Amino acid sequence: MSTTIEIRNLSKHYKSFGVGTTKAVDDISLTIPKGSLFFLLGPSGCGKTTLLRMIAGFIEPTSGAILFDGRNVSNVPPNKRNTGMVFQSYALWPHMSVEQNVAFGLSVRRVPRVERERRVMEALRAVRMDEYAKRKPNQLSGGQQQRIALARALVVRPDVLLLDEPLSNLDAKLRTEMRHEIKRICHESRLTTVYVTHDQKEALSMADQIAVLDMGVIAQVGTPRDLYNRPKTRFVADFLGETNFIDGEIMEHIGAHVQGPTTGRLRVKTAAGDMFSHTFNGTSSGKVTCSIRPESLRIIEHKATALPGTLTGRVAESIYLGEMAQHMVELPGGVRVRVSQMPATRVTPGAQVALEASPEDVVVLSR
């Protein structure tokens, strides 16, 4: 049965002698929808693992509350919360077989043997590892061990599944394969799943929703597409993939133009509720920073002067990557922006070019 998780004003502060107080998690409020694959994403030290372990019950909050379907579990011990946990190290017993490892939680719960055996095989089939039931963990690959750890968490039929960077020990190719497998298993089981990672591609490719954490607080919550295309802050824009930051000035609020750092203007879409009204509190002009993804910029060759809605510059470097090319364009004044083009187009280094972008792809950020 899926569970809605509510986190209300949750904090975890550590007091260090001679250092003061470290705020690992600071006054976070968050709702994780029932049955969703929800990611906690951020750099090392941002508080995501501390938050996950408070949800699991391994760490006691300094203040605030955690609710499962409206029931306050803040002071409930881990074994009474009915959560399943997959650790970064997998934590498999080396002397036990695969099926014994998976059955361990059921044995602790005193589930009858026949029922236990049936549920173990169900869990192994769910992760496509039933043919390896008699093997020991050291006879399995890293990806296979990861699946066994997942089966062990699923077999107890938890209300909430918690994953702490489960793919960090795998090579790049296997990580990609396991992303699809974990997403399939979580959606088929319809479990509320909280997944911690610092890998942006992992989160963008798998999550239903993502909370981006920075220094113990939530920077932004949204779907992968919303966070990537409409970041609210420089931190979120920079953390989620490559982007270009261009400083400028709002020249016309109604006309929706941003004056670039040197020559030319970029048009910005200003739909109702857009960042303009939020950032500038209704003012018609002001200094701004814009985020533009490399793939959102287009090159118009052989343009020495700015056309309406463009910036001009000189191609400083081009890198051919097969299906795409990356160009570094230097604007007057020394500002460099990265442009990605698919399919790969030939641009001559040193050429004068103009850059354009669709208004909806130019995001004005909070400072």
C-alpha positions in Angstrom: 0.0 0.0 0.0 1.4 3.4 -1.0 1.9 6.1 1.6 1.9 9.9 1.4 4.8 11.4 3.3 4.5 14.8 4.8 7.6 16.6 6.2 6.8 19.6 8.4 9.4 22.2 9.4 11.9 19.4 9.8 15.4 20.3 11.1 18.5 18.4 12.2 21.2 20.5 13.9 24.5 19.3 15.3 26.4 21.1 18.0 30.1 21.0 17.7 32.5 22.0 20.5 34.2 25.3 19.6 32.5 25.4 16.2 28.9 26.2 16.9 25.8 24.6 15.3 25.9 22.8 12.0 22.5 22.8 10.3 22.4 19.6 8.3 18.7 20.0 7.6 17.1 23.4 8.3 13.3 23.8 8.5 12.3 21.7 5.5 8.6 21.3 4.6 7.7 18.9 1.8 5.0 16.5 0.6 5.9 13.3 -1.2 2.9 12.1 -3.1 1.5 8.6 -2.7 3.1 6.1 -5.1 5.6 8.5 -6.6 9.3 8.0 -7.4 10.6 11.1 -5.5 14.3 12.2 -5.7 16.3 14.2 -3.2 19.1 15.7 -5.3 22.0 17.8 -4.4 25.8 18.0 -3.9 27.7 16.3 -1.0 26.9 17.9 2.3 23.5 19.4 1.3 21.5 17.3 3.8 19.8 14.8 1.5 21.1 11.6 3.2 20.3 13.1 6.6 16.8 13.8 5.5 16.4 10.3 4.1 17.7 8.7 7.4 15.3 10.8 9.4 12.4 9.5 7.2 13.8 6.0 7.9 14.0 6.6 11.6 17.8 6.2 11.9 18.3 9.8 12.9 16.2 11.7 15.4 15.0 15.2 14.2 16.0 18.3 16.3 12.5 19.7 15.5 9.6 19.3 13.2 7.5 16.2 12.2 7.4 13.3 9.7 3.9 11.9 8.9 3.0 8.7 7.0 -0.6 9.1 5.8 -1.2 11.6 8.5 0.3 9.5 11.3 3.2 11.2 13.1 6.2 8.8 13.0 8.8 11.3 14.2 9.5 9.3 17.3 8.6 5.8 16.0 11.6 3.4 15.8 12.8 2.3 12.4 11.5 -1.3 12.8 7.9 0.1 13.4 7.7 2.3 10.4 7.4 -0.4 7.8 10.0 1.1 5.4 12.4 -0.8 3.1 16.0 0.5 2.8 18.5 0.0 0.1 22.0 1.1 1.2 24.8 2.4 -1.0 27.0 -0.6 0.1 24.1 -3.1 -0.4 24.9 -4.7 3.0 24.4 -8.3 1.9 25.4 -11.1 4.3 28.3 -12.9 2.6 27.8 -16.3 4.3 24.1 -16.4 3.2 22.7 -17.4 -0.1 20.7 -15.0 -2.2 17.3 -16.4 -1.0 18.5 -16.3 2.6 19.5 -12.7 2.3 16.2 -11.8 0.8 14.3 -13.8 3.5 16.1 -12.2 6.4 13.6 -9.5 7.1 10.7 -12.0 6.9 12.5 -14.3 9.4 12.9 -11.4 11.9 9.1 -10.8 11.5 8.4 -14.5 12.1 6.6 -15.0 8.8 5.7 -18.7 8.4 8.2 -20.7 6.3 5.8 -21.5 3.4 4.7 -17.9 3.1 8.3 -16.7 3.5 9.5 -18.9 0.6 6.7 -17.8 -1.7 7.3 -14.1 -1.0 11.1 -14.5 -1.5 10.6 -16.0 -5.0 8.0 -13.3 -5.8 10.6 -10.6 -4.9 13.4 -12.3 -6.8 11.2 -12.6 -9.9 10.3 -8.9 -9.6 14.0 -8.0 -9.9 14.6 -10.9 -12.5 17.0 -12.7 -10.2 15.0 -15.9 -9.3 17.5 -18.2 -11.1 20.3 -17.0 -8.8 18.5 -17.9 -5.6 21.1 -20.5 -4.4 24.2 -18.4 -5.1 26.3 -16.4 -2.6 26.7 -12.6 -3.0 30.4 -13.0 -4.0 29.3 -15.0 -7.0 27.3 -12.1 -8.4 28.2 -8.9 -10.3 27.7 -5.5 -8.8 24.4 -5.0 -10.7 23.1 -8.4 -9.5 24.0 -7.6 -5.9 22.1 -4.3 -6.2 19.0 -6.2 -7.4 19.2 -8.5 -4.5 19.4 -5.6 -2.1 16.3 -4.2 -3.8 14.5 -7.5 -3.5 15.3 -7.7 0.2 13.7 -4.3 0.7 10.6 -5.2 -1.4 9.9 -8.6 0.2 8.7 -7.1 3.5 6.1 -5.2 1.5 7.0 -1.8 2.9 4.8 1.3 2.8 7.8 3.4 1.8 10.9 2.4 -0.1 14.1 4.3 0.6 17.2 4.2 -1.7 20.5 5.8 -0.6 22.6 6.3 -3.8 22.1 2.6 -4.8 24.0 2.9 -8.1 27.1 4.8 -7.1 29.2 1.6 -7.0 28.4 0.6 -10.5 30.2 1.4 -13.8 28.6 3.9 -16.2 27.0 1.4 -18.5 25.5 -0.7 -15.7 24.2 2.4 -14.0 22.2 3.3 -17.1 20.7 -0.2 -17.3 19.8 -0.2 -13.6 18.1 3.1 -13.9 15.5 1.6 -16.2 15.2 -1.5 -14.0 14.6 0.4 -10.7 12.1 2.8 -12.4 10.2 -0.3 -13.7 10.2 -2.0 -10.4 9.1 1.1 -8.4 6.2 1.9 -10.8 5.0 -1.7 -11.0 5.0 -2.1 -7.2 3.3 1.4 -6.9 5.4 2.1 -3.8 6.1 5.6 -2.5 9.9 5.7 -3.1 12.4 8.3 -1.9 15.7 8.1 -3.8 18.8 10.0 -2.8 21.5 10.9 -5.4 23.9 13.6 -6.5 23.8 12.4 -10.1 21.7 14.9 -12.1 21.2 12.5 -15.1 20.0 9.8 -12.8 17.4 12.1 -11.3 16.3 13.7 -14.6 15.8 10.3 -16.3 14.0 8.5 -13.5 12.1 10.8 -11.2 8.4 11.7 -11.1 9.4 14.7 -8.9 12.7 16.1 -7.6 13.6 18.3 -4.6 16.9 20.0 -5.1 18.7 20.6 -1.8 21.4 23.2 -1.1 23.0 23.8 2.3 20.3 22.0 4.3 17.3 23.7 2.6 15.1 23.1 -0.4 16.1 25.2 -3.4 13.3 24.1 -5.7 10.8 21.2 -6.1 9.3 20.1 -9.4 9.2 17.7 -12.3 12.5 17.0 -14.1 11.3 19.0 -17.1 10.2 22.0 -15.0 13.4 22.1 -13.0 15.6 21.8 -16.1 13.7 24.3 -18.3 12.5 26.8 -15.6 15.0 26.9 -12.7 14.3 29.6 -10.2 17.9 30.2 -9.0 21.4 30.2 -10.3 22.2 27.2 -8.1 19.5 25.1 -9.6 20.2 26.1 -13.1 23.9 25.4 -12.7 23.5 22.1 -10.8 21.1 20.6 -13.3 23.3 20.2 -16.4 25.2 22.7 -18.4 24.0 26.3 -18.8 25.2 29.8 -19.8 24.8 32.7 -17.4 24.4 36.0 -19.1 24.2 39.2 -17.1 22.1 42.0 -18.5 19.4 44.6 -17.8 15.7 44.6 -18.3 15.1 47.4 -20.8 11.4 47.0 -21.4 9.0 45.1 -19.1 6.1 45.0 -21.5 8.3 44.5 -24.5 10.1 41.7 -22.6 13.7 42.4 -23.8 16.9 41.8 -21.9 19.9 43.9 -22.9 22.9 41.7 -23.2 26.3 42.4 -21.7 27.6 44.0 -24.9 25.8 44.1 -28.2 22.2 43.0 -28.9 19.1 42.0 -27.0 17.4 38.7 -26.1 13.7 38.4 -26.0 12.2 36.8 -22.9 8.7 35.3 -22.6 6.7 36.9 -19.7 3.6 34.8 -19.2 1.4 35.5 -16.2 3.2 34.3 -13.1 6.5 34.3 -14.8 9.8 35.0 -13.0 9.6 38.7 -14.0 6.9 39.7 -11.5 8.4 37.4 -8.8 12.0 38.6 -9.2 11.5 42.3 -9.7 8.3 42.9 -7.6 6.6 44.6 -10.6 9.4 47.0 -11.5 10.0 47.5 -15.2 13.8 47.4 -15.3 16.8 46.1 -13.3 20.0 44.1 -13.4 19.3 40.4 -14.1 21.1 37.1 -14.7 19.7 34.9 -17.5 20.2 31.2 -17.8 20.2 29.8 -21.4 21.0 26.1 -22.0 23.6 25.4 -24.7 21.1 23.4 -26.8 18.7 26.4 -26.8 21.1 28.7 -28.6 21.2 28.8 -32.4 24.0 30.1 -34.5 23.4 32.5 -37.4 26.6 32.6 -39.4 28.3 35.5 -41.0 26.5 38.2 -39.0 28.8 41.0 -37.7 26.0 43.1 -36.4 23.2 42.2 -34.0 19.8 41.4 -35.5 16.7 42.0 -33.4 16.6 39.4 -30.6 20.2 38.2 -31.0 23.7 38.6 -29.5 26.8 38.7 -31.6 30.2 37.2 -31.0 33.2 35.3 -32.4 33.6 31.5 -32.5 36.6 30.8 -30.3 36.5 27.0 -30.4 34.5 24.1 -32.0 34.5 20.5 -30.8 33.0 17.7 -33.1 31.3 15.0 -31.1 29.7 12.9 -33.9 26.0 13.4 -33.5 26.5 16.9 -32.2 29.0 19.7 -32.1 29.9 22.1 -29.2 30.9 25.7 -30.0 32.4 28.3 -27.7 31.4 31.8 -28.7 33.1 34.8 -27.2 30.9 37.9 -26.9 32.4 41.4 -26.9 33.9 42.0 -23.5 35.2 38.5 -23.0 32.0 36.7 -21.9 32.0 33.1 -23.4 28.9 31.0 -24.0 28.6 27.4 -25.0 26.4 26.4 -27.9 25.4 22.7 -28.7 24.0 21.9 -32.1 22.4 18.7 -33.4 23.1 17.5 -36.0 26.7 18.6 -35.9 27.2 21.7 -38.1 30.5 23.0 -39.3 31.4 26.5 -37.9 34.7 28.1 -38.7 36.7 29.2 -35.6 37.2 33.0 -35.7 33.9 33.5 -37.6 31.6 36.3 -36.6 28.2 34.9 -35.7 24.9 36.0 -34.1 23.2 33.9 -31.4 19.4 33.6 -31.0 17.2 31.8 -28.7 13.4 31.3 -28.3 12.0 33.7 -25.7 10.7 30.8 -23.6 14.2 29.3 -23.3 15.7 32.5 -21.8 15.1 32.1 -18.0 15.5 35.1 -15.7 16.9 34.0 -12.4 16.5 35.1 -8.8 19.6 36.7 -7.5 
